[in-house]
Amino acid sequence: MNNRLTFDTRKTKITIDYDRCLPAKEKNSNPSCGFACVKACRLYGRNILRIEGNKPVLSVTDPEEIKRLDNECISCEYTCQRFGPGCISIEIPLG
């Protein structure tokens, strides 16, 4: 089963691997990372992530709206690497 959230921005593809995401594994508890990815998206990005079912999910459902809103700041990946389990990857095609 594909236990991931994957979505496209204008130039990148973002994947959150829920099997590695600490909040998703720690049901009904506060994760040690404090949902750093969602906080970073709110602070530096465009608030396209929210918390639902103890995991980060999209707050915007229209794929074209995500592409329009996301400023590709990669803050979600950076904070997940720094404060969390490193379950977010961002693919940036070159060329």
N, C-alpha and C positions, 0 to 999 in steps of 0.2 A: 504494500500500500504506500502511496506517495503522501507522506506526512509533512508536506511543505506548503508554504505560501510563496508563489512566484508571480511577479508582476513586472511589466515593462514601463520604463519612463521614456523620455524622448530619445536618449542615447544609451541607456543602460538596462540591464535586467537584474532585478533584485530577488534573492531567494532567502527565505527564513526556514531553516531546517528545524521543525518542531521536535524531532527526536533528540536534538542536542540543546534545545531551549530549556533552561532551568525553570523559568516560571511555568511552562507547560507541564513539566514533570512534578513540580511541587504543588500539588492540588491544595487549595484552601490555605496557603501560607504566603507570606511575603517573600518574594525571591531576593536572593542576595544582590542581584544586579539592580533591583528596584525598577524593572522595566526601563532600563537605560535607553533602549532604542526608541521607545515611544516618547520619552522625555526629550531626547535629542531631536526627534522629528518635530515636536512642538516648539522647541526653542530655536532651532536653526533651520528647520525645513518648513513645510507647508501643512503640517498636521494631517498627514494622510494615514497615519497609524493610530490605532486606539487599542485598548485592552478589552478583550471579551473572552470569557471562558478561561481566564488565567493565562492568556497568550496574546501576543501582538497580532492584530488583524487589520485589514484595510478599513478605514472610515469612509472611503470613497469607493463606490462600486463600479462606476463607469470607467473603462480602460482609457478612453480618450481624455476624460477629466483628470485622471492620474497623470497622464503625460503632460497636460496643461499646467497642473498645479505643482508637481514635484520639481524642485530646483536643483536636484542632483547634487546635493551637498555632501553625500556619503557619511553624514554624521551618525546615522543609525548603525552602520557597519563599524565605524570607529569606536563608538561607545560600547557596542556589544563585545568587540575585541578587548577593550580596555577593562570594562567592569563586569562583563558577563562571560558566557561560555564560547563566544565566537561562532555563533550559529547562523550569522548573516553573511552572505557573500554577494558581491556586486560584480557583474561581468560588464566590462567596458570594451567593446570592440574597437580595435585600432584600424584605421584605414577606411 
